[in-house]
């Protein structure tokens, strides 16, 4: 079994936790429900679509943001709501309402268990995840199957669904790079098969001078985007209609 070298967990979140992941270690507070974590829906602007964003720490906004108030309290003075792609998506598409269902450290099989609660009342679903699975040695085909299942679950519920690529993972490079590339190849194939858009997040943040890694200004810690990185991710998004 391969074992990827993981970076130290980001102290700004809550220390190490969440299953040997590169996700900053954010964990659910005891008793916190999925509804609590997804309670950051922006209702301003009236009748725009409700977009359910489902994923891991990249969806949550780590390391400087989290939808869980208990985790935000632990981030402390460094807390920055701009550290989430959803913030920038709301700014670029006024009226859109967004529910952040990101949980740091989760694998795709764990993310899938929260889908029903996350999409309640939503019209659009954005699916993200996979790097924690790679960090924990899950086979790429199994990860891809989980992502396909979430996409199908969303479409079967009448949602307009999109999926995103994995980001370059600086702290997992070079060992993780082939697995990230293979999963992204499968994600693009799944999106084509299922007739849903895929957002090219890998290319959006990759450093052309250091292939397989995020550009320095686009990452805060080698695992997660910086504020500038999250803004760039939002710029790739055209909501499915």
Number of C-alpha atoms within 10 A of each C-alpha: 6 11 11 16 14 15 17 15 21 20 14 21 26 19 15 19 17 19 17 19 26 30 31 29 27 32 22 19 12 7 7 12 14 18 16 13 23 24 17 17 17 18 15 12 12 11 10 15 16 21 26 28 27 28 27 27 31 29 26 28 28 32 32 26 26 33 24 26 17 16 21 23 14 17 21 13 10 13 19 17 17 17 26 30 26 27 18 20 23 17 11 14 13 12 17 22 23 25 24 28 30 29 31 29 30 26 25 25 18 15 25 21 11 18 21 14 14 25 23 12 13 19 19 22 27 26 25 23 29 26 31 23 23 23 23 17 15 16 12 18 12 14 23 22 16 20 26 21 15 26 25 16 16 22 18 10 13 12 22 20 27 25 25 23 23 21 27 30 23 23 20 22 18 14 14 22 18 12 17 24 17 13 23 23 13 20 22 19 15 20 20 12 10 15 13 18 20 24 23 18 22 21 18 19 24 20 17 11 9 11 14 24 26 28 20 17 13 23 21 17 17 20 28 28 29 23 22 18 24 26 21 19 26 21 16 15 19 13 18 15 8
